Amino acid sequence: MRRLALILATAVVASGCIVGDDNHRTLPPSGVGSAIVYWDFLRNTQGGTVLYDDATLTHTGTGACAQSAVEVVTIDAAGLPQFVVDCVYQGVQGATLDGLPAGSPSARIRGWRGNYAVYETTVALHVIAGAETDQGIVDLDAVRAPMDLFAYLALGPAQAPTDYRSCAEAGWPNVSYEVRDSYGTRVDANVVGCSDPLPTTVFAGDLDLDNYTVRMQGIATQGPSSGQVVLDSCTVPFDHFAAQIGDAGFAPTLVTPPPSCP
């Protein structure tokens, strides 16, 4: 699919035809019109949704959107060939869709990172024959999938730890965790009790598709070290682009004594 632009800097993708500037633009045939669509993205966090890449703000260049890391946006509407455009095209976070049938055609709008659709929303467009109508900003919702996080507990050194066989053997620590997305936003954090069998379950729920980091720490619950961090995983990355539950979940190792983390 060709990626084109108007003089006014609105990103344009047409199904099989080249679109020039406003002075030389080919008029649409009877019964079809054009729709201008802009987009931004909604990230889910423990504290509620966070707006990424606000379309009303000033953008520059052509390429991925900075916060969501969406590279390409596709729009499937009314059985037409798929519209494809960079997330930001010549400073604009939007596209003009030509050749749409008049009425209220449905449009599936998706934001892609590589081969993964990480944001998606379906909307009804308002199309007037022979006219170009502004649809405003469409919020794309993050695509989610189930995720299990576990924690192995082990006696160091960190390079060759020996796994504890039970929570009791590890001293019944609580486990704190903090998950951050690819932009660095903290999307989830909590403290949970240790549970057998190890690895202990730390998180089980839905997460937006993204590249993440997680840090887990073991907090002593008894003895002279009670309340202190006695195990640590440091910050470790994990990717989440499909359901990861049970044996497919992610399980870093927390070691004691706590290593010196970057």
Secondary structure, DSSP 8 states (H G I E B T S, - for coil): ---EE-TT--EEE-SSS----TTS-----TTEEEEEEEEEEEEEETTEEEEES-TTS---SSB--TTT---EEEEEETT---EEEESBBTTBSEEEEEEEESB--EEEEEEEETTEEEEEEEEE--B-TT-EEEEEEEEEEE-EEEEEEEEEEEES-TTS-EE-SSHHHHT--EEEEEEE-TT--EEEEEEEE--SSSSEEEEEEEEESEEEEEEEEEE--SSTTTTSEEEEEEEEEEEESS-B-GGGSB--EEEES-----
